[in-house]
Amino acid sequence: MSLRFEIHRMENSMRRATLHLPHLSVETPVFMPVGTAASVKAVPQDILETLGDDGRGAEIILANTYHLYLRPGHELIRRAGGVHKFMSWNRPMLTDSGGFQVFSLAALRKITAEGVEFRSHLDGSKHFFSPEHSIDVQIALGADIIMAFDECTEHPATYERTRDSMALTHAWAQRSLDHFHSHCQDVPWFNELGQRQNLYGIVQGGMYKDLRTESANRLLEMRAPNGEGFDGYAIGGLAVGEPREVTREIIAHTLELLPRDKPRYVMGVGYPDEIVEYAQMGVDQMDCVLPTRAARHALLFTSEGRLNIRGKKFSEDHGPADPACHCPVCRRYSRAYLRHLFHTGEPLAATLASVHNLSFYLDTMRKLRGERIAE
């Protein structure tokens, strides 16, 4: 059974919908916390399940194909029953294709039409990712949503470089789609749940609108031998250094090209005000490492703006990090105590700051969806 995307209402361009997945359902628009190595950094799974003012927690999180392939290895995770069982997480998950991480290894990779040869950032060992191998790894990991293998273009990039990269992405997308539908029953939980994973295609084309149009049209035309197309569509290759107004223009342009009855995912964004803006434009799914990465550097997102909690002015501030927030951190701990934890290098600092930032992001989306937030 393929993905079911149920749209409840439209508010201008924003869609209020439910994404029905093998491991439960997800309310959209949704922000998805990033758990690179099968762990959302510094935050245990039981806390992830209860984050936010309504206690519903994160409904879907990400894991990273490249990192899990290298360590502990996708076959080990397959033998454990898939990444859900390996990390004791019973809710939906998404894995990326590994393409972005390989993109970031510019000095350690060699790209051909067949795929990408690269050296591990851990030990220098040589590896090869083809579209087929990326899909095999993601099937072994067993996330509810997986991504076609793509090449992400650097910024800035010439028109010619972007066009050639996009052509490679399209060839790899078709191979990903074909291979997935030939092997989708190999996912570790197929017999248990009676469903398959869902494969998204990724629209590329850099900052060139005509290339984005071509990319979207090509992906929409693609079919596996059984007649199936992609289950959803992602907009990739953004948040790589371009100005925010360019990001917004490309998202707006590309959204107009994508089918309205399938989920739309913008990869790797962004700050709280950005995810609100993109959701209002019609984006259904977003992810970013920012809430937890910023937290580890003592940056808190609050209703009063961003706070660097290391600041001396907080040394005797016994109020909560955010007076308008009802997360466990703001209910219990003061700004002065959080500052103390960071200045003394206590590991608890990263956990508490991450719990608050993730709660802030999740509550931001719930407010946008019109769901009740505790008073």
C-alpha positions in Angstrom: 0.0 0.0 0.0 1.3 3.4 -0.9 1.2 6.6 1.0 -2.1 8.3 1.8 -2.1 12.1 2.1 -5.4 13.4 3.4 -5.9 17.2 3.0 -8.5 18.6 5.5 -8.6 22.2 4.6 -6.8 25.0 2.8 -6.0 28.4 4.3 -4.8 30.5 1.4 -1.8 28.4 0.2 -1.3 26.5 3.4 -2.6 23.0 3.6 -3.8 21.3 6.8 -3.4 17.6 6.2 -2.6 14.2 7.7 0.2 12.0 6.3 -0.7 8.4 6.9 2.5 6.3 7.2 3.3 2.7 8.2 4.3 3.7 11.7 1.3 5.9 12.6 0.1 9.2 11.1 1.6 12.7 11.0 -0.2 16.0 11.1 1.1 18.6 8.6 2.6 21.1 8.1 5.3 19.5 10.3 8.8 20.2 11.4 10.9 17.0 11.6 13.8 17.0 14.2 17.1 15.6 12.8 18.5 12.4 14.4 21.6 12.0 12.3 23.0 8.8 13.8 19.7 7.4 15.0 19.7 9.9 17.8 18.4 13.5 18.1 21.5 14.8 19.8 21.3 15.0 23.6 17.6 14.2 23.7 16.4 10.7 24.8 13.6 9.1 22.8 11.1 9.1 25.7 11.5 12.8 26.0 11.1 13.3 22.2 7.8 11.5 22.5 6.4 14.0 25.0 7.8 17.4 23.8 5.6 20.4 23.4 2.8 21.9 25.3 0.3 19.2 24.4 2.7 16.4 25.3 2.3 14.8 21.8 6.0 15.0 21.1 7.8 14.8 17.7 5.6 12.8 15.3 8.3 12.1 12.8 12.1 12.4 12.9 15.0 12.0 10.5 18.0 9.7 10.4 21.0 9.9 8.0 21.8 7.2 5.5 25.4 8.1 5.0 26.3 8.1 8.7 24.3 4.9 9.5 25.8 3.1 6.5 29.3 3.8 7.8 28.5 3.2 11.5 27.1 0.8 12.7 26.3 -0.4 9.2 22.9 -0.9 7.5 23.1 -4.7 7.6 23.5 -4.7 11.3 20.4 -2.4 11.6 18.5 -4.7 9.2 19.2 -7.6 11.5 18.0 -5.6 14.4 14.6 -5.2 12.6 15.2 -1.8 11.1 16.1 1.6 12.5 12.8 1.9 14.5 13.6 -1.2 16.6 17.3 -0.4 16.7 16.7 3.0 18.4 13.5 2.1 20.2 11.4 4.6 18.2 7.9 3.5 17.2 6.9 6.6 15.3 7.5 7.5 11.7 11.0 8.2 10.3 12.5 9.7 7.2 16.0 8.9 5.8 17.8 11.1 3.3 19.7 9.4 0.4 23.2 10.2 1.5 23.6 12.5 -1.5 24.0 15.7 0.6 26.7 14.2 2.8 28.6 12.9 -0.2 28.2 16.4 -1.7 29.9 17.9 1.4 32.9 15.6 0.9 34.1 17.5 -2.2 37.7 16.7 -1.6 37.1 13.0 -1.0 34.7 12.1 -3.8 34.6 11.2 -7.5 31.3 11.4 -9.4 30.5 9.4 -12.5 27.3 8.5 -14.3 27.2 5.3 -12.3 27.4 6.9 -8.9 29.8 8.4 -6.4 33.0 7.0 -5.1 34.0 8.6 -1.8 36.3 8.1 1.2 34.9 7.8 4.7 35.4 10.9 6.9 36.0 8.4 9.7 38.9 6.3 8.5 39.5 7.2 4.9 38.1 3.8 3.6 36.8 3.8 0.1 33.1 3.4 -0.7 30.7 3.6 -3.6 27.1 4.8 -3.7 25.0 4.2 -6.7 21.3 5.1 -6.8 20.5 1.3 -6.4 22.9 1.0 -3.4 21.4 4.1 -1.7 17.9 2.6 -2.0 19.2 -0.8 -0.7 20.7 0.9 2.3 17.5 2.9 3.0 15.4 -0.3 2.6 17.6 -2.0 5.2 17.2 1.0 7.5 13.5 0.8 7.1 12.3 4.5 7.5 8.7 5.2 6.5 9.9 7.8 3.9 13.1 7.5 1.9 14.7 9.7 -0.8 15.9 9.2 -4.3 19.7 9.5 -4.7 20.6 12.9 -6.0 23.5 15.3 -6.5 23.2 18.7 -4.6 24.8 21.5 -6.5 27.1 23.9 -4.7 26.4 27.7 -4.5 27.3 29.6 -6.5 27.3 27.4 -9.5 27.2 28.3 -13.2 24.1 27.5 -15.3 26.0 24.8 -17.2 27.3 23.1 -14.1 23.8 23.2 -12.5 22.2 21.8 -15.7 24.7 19.0 -16.0 24.2 18.1 -12.3 20.5 18.2 -12.7 20.6 15.7 -15.6 22.6 13.4 -13.4 20.0 13.7 -10.6 17.2 12.9 -13.1 19.0 9.8 -14.3 19.6 8.7 -10.8 16.0 9.4 -9.8 14.7 7.0 -12.5 17.1 4.3 -11.4 16.1 4.9 -7.7 12.4 4.6 -8.6 12.9 1.4 -10.6 15.1 -0.3 -8.0 12.8 0.7 -5.2 9.7 -0.9 -6.7 11.6 -4.0 -7.5 12.8 -4.4 -3.9 10.3 -2.6 -1.7 9.1 -5.8 -0.1 12.6 -6.3 1.4 12.0 -3.7 4.1 12.5 -5.5 7.5 8.9 -4.8 8.7 7.0 -5.5 5.5 5.4 -8.8 6.7 4.7 -7.3 10.1 2.9 -4.1 8.8 1.8 -5.2 5.3 2.9 -1.9 3.9 5.9 -0.6 1.9 8.0 2.5 2.4 7.4 5.7 0.5 9.9 7.2 -2.0 10.2 10.9 -2.7 11.8 12.5 -5.7 14.0 15.5 -5.2 13.7 18.6 -7.5 17.0 20.2 -8.2 18.1 23.0 -10.5 20.0 25.4 -8.3 18.9 29.0 -8.3 17.6 28.9 -11.9 13.9 28.9 -12.3 13.8 27.3 -15.8 15.9 24.4 -14.5 13.6 24.0 -11.5 10.7 23.8 -13.9 12.4 21.2 -16.1 13.4 19.2 -13.0 9.9 19.2 -11.5 8.3 18.2 -14.9 10.8 15.4 -15.4 10.1 13.9 -11.9 6.4 14.1 -12.4 6.7 12.2 -15.6 8.8 9.4 -14.2 7.3 5.9 -13.7 8.6 2.6 -12.5 7.9 -0.5 -14.7 4.8 -1.1 -12.6 3.4 2.3 -13.4 4.1 3.9 -10.0 5.5 7.3 -9.7 7.0 9.1 -6.6 4.9 9.2 -3.5 6.0 12.8 -2.7 8.3 15.5 -3.8 11.1 17.3 -2.1 12.8 20.6 -3.0 16.5 20.1 -2.5 19.6 22.2 -3.1 18.6 25.1 -0.9 20.0 26.7 2.3 23.5 26.2 0.8 24.5 29.8 1.1 22.1 31.7 -1.1 20.2 34.8 0.2 17.0 34.1 2.0 14.9 36.0 -0.6 16.3 33.7 -3.3 15.4 30.6 -1.2 11.9 32.0 -0.9 11.6 32.7 -4.7 12.7 29.2 -5.6 10.4 27.5 -3.2 7.4 29.6 -4.4 8.2 28.9 -8.0 8.7 25.2 -7.5 5.6 24.7 -5.3 3.5 25.9 -8.2 4.8 23.0 -10.3 4.2 20.2 -7.8 1.0 18.2 -7.5 -1.4 19.5 -4.9 -2.5 16.0 -3.8 1.0 14.8 -2.7 3.2 15.9 0.1 5.8 18.6 -0.5 9.0 18.7 1.5 11.7 21.4 1.7 15.0 20.0 2.9 17.3 21.5 5.4 15.3 24.6 6.6 15.3 26.7 8.8 14.8 29.3 11.5 11.4 29.5 13.3 10.1 32.4 11.2 11.3 30.6 8.0 9.4 27.4 8.7 6.2 29.4 9.4 6.6 31.3 6.2 7.3 28.2 4.1 4.4 26.3 5.7 2.1 29.3 4.8 3.3 29.0 1.2 2.2 25.4 1.0 5.2 23.3 2.2 4.1 20.2 4.2 7.4 19.0 5.7 10.6 20.6 6.8 13.7 19.6 8.7 16.8 21.2 10.1 19.6 20.6 12.6 19.3 24.1 13.8 17.2 23.6 17.0 19.7 21.2 18.5 22.9 22.6 17.0 22.0 26.1 18.3 21.1 24.6 21.6 24.6 23.1 22.0 26.0 26.6 21.4 23.7 28.2 24.1 21.3 29.8 21.6 17.7 29.6 22.6 14.7 30.4 20.5 11.9 32.1 22.5 8.8 34.3 22.0 11.1 37.2 22.9 13.6 36.4 20.2 16.9 34.6 20.2 18.8 34.4 23.5 22.5 33.6 24.0 22.0 32.2 27.4 25.8 32.5 28.2 25.3 36.3 28.5 26.3 37.8 31.8 23.0 39.6 32.1 21.4 36.2 32.8 23.6 35.4 35.8 21.0 36.3 38.3 17.9 36.0 36.1 15.7 33.5 37.9 12.9 33.6 35.4 12.3 30.9 32.8 14.1 30.9 29.4 10.8 31.9 27.8 7.9 33.2 30.0 5.4 32.1 27.3 6.7 28.6 27.0 5.4 25.6 29.0 8.0 23.1 28.1 9.6 21.0 31.0 12.7 23.2 30.9 10.8 26.5 31.2 8.5 25.1 33.9 11.4 24.1 36.1 14.7 25.8 35.4 15.9 29.4 35.4 17.9 31.4 32.9 20.6 31.7 35.6 20.8 28.0 36.1 21.0 27.3 32.3 23.8 29.9 32.0 25.6 28.2 34.9 25.4 24.8 33.2 26.9 26.2 30.0 29.7 28.0 31.8 30.6 24.9 33.8 30.5 22.6 30.8 27.8 20.4 32.2 26.4 17.9 29.6 22.9 18.7 31.0 23.2 22.1 29.4 22.9 20.7 25.8 20.0 18.5 26.8 17.9 21.2 28.5 18.5 23.7 25.7 17.7 21.2 23.0 14.5 20.1 24.8 13.4 23.8 24.9 14.3 24.6 21.3 12.6 21.5 19.9 9.5 22.2 22.0 9.5 25.8 20.6 9.7 24.5 17.0 7.0 21.8 17.5 4.7 24.3 19.2 5.3 26.8 16.5 3.9 24.3 14.0 1.0 23.3 16.2 -0.1 26.9 16.5 0.2 27.3 12.8 -2.0 24.2 12.3 -4.6 25.8 14.7 -4.2 23.1 17.3 -4.7 23.9 21.0 -1.7 25.0 23.0 -1.7 24.9 26.8 -2.4 28.1 28.6 
